């Protein structure tokens, strides 16, 4: 059975090439047929890539985006190695034992009391459970990228130890909790604290390019 047109009901064609619609639109440029024809023509507009605005492909297959990701992944791998080397020096990785203390400088009674309450909530000791990889990147904040489980069982995201964070992030929280690494882990454990994607630089590249993490 021949196809039926959604505009005129005739067989053998559809709305996109309906001769009746086009004839009526020509007769009355402000009428219903002209309105429907404008919608048909609008759908024929060439689709462009949302990344480079070039026609013929989508963002998913965009060669410019693929090249940009490859370039930024290379840069991220260099940064990641520096970051991992700093963690290795300190013995910080999944499995490290931390002693949590308040900073030594005078911060005022209310601030010190609040920090001491935080120390107590963890029981003064904690085990590193892992890291939030999307924050352990060159544009990360490092203020909530370490996941620890305190001696009390409390589990929370916290900042890196100040002596590490300050190497990479100018706004490291020196006046928050201080973490002394009293149980170091091996270099292998430090490396395996991060996924293969992180080591390849994928989260870092996507962060720089403003792409959603996946």
SULHU-V913321 format. One record per backbone hydrogen bond with DSSP energy under -1.0 kcal/mol. CO is the residue of the C=O (numbers start at 1). NH is the residue of the N-H. If there is no record, write none. Layout:
# SULHU-V913321
((CO NH) (CO NH))
This chain:
# SULHU-V913321
((3 12) (5 9) (10 5) (14 17) (15 18) (18 22) (19 23) (20 24) (21 25) (22 26) (23 27) (24 28) (28 31) (31 35) (32 36) (33 37) (34 38) (35 39) (36 40) (37 41) (38 42) (39 43) (42 45) (49 53) (54 49) (62 66) (63 67) (64 68) (65 69) (66 70) (67 71) (68 72) (69 73) (70 74) (71 75) (72 76) (73 77) (74 78) (75 79) (76 80) (77 81) (78 82) (79 83) (80 84) (81 85) (82 86) (83 87) (84 88) (85 89) (86 90) (87 91) (87 92) (91 185) (93 96) (96 128) (97 182) (97 183) (98 126) (99 180) (101 178) (108 112) (109 113) (110 114) (111 115) (112 116) (113 117) (114 118) (115 119) (116 120) (117 121) (118 122) (119 124) (122 151) (124 100) (125 151) (126 98) (127 149) (128 95) (130 147) (131 133) (132 135) (135 137) (137 140) (142 160) (145 132) (146 158) (147 129) (147 130) (148 156) (149 127) (150 153) (154 150) (156 148) (158 146) (161 164) (161 165) (162 166) (164 167) (165 168) (165 169) (169 172) (172 174) (173 176) (178 101) (180 99) (180 182) (183 97) (186 190) (187 191) (188 192) (190 193) (191 194) (195 199) (196 200) (197 202) (198 201) (201 205) (202 206) (203 207) (204 208) (205 209) (206 211))
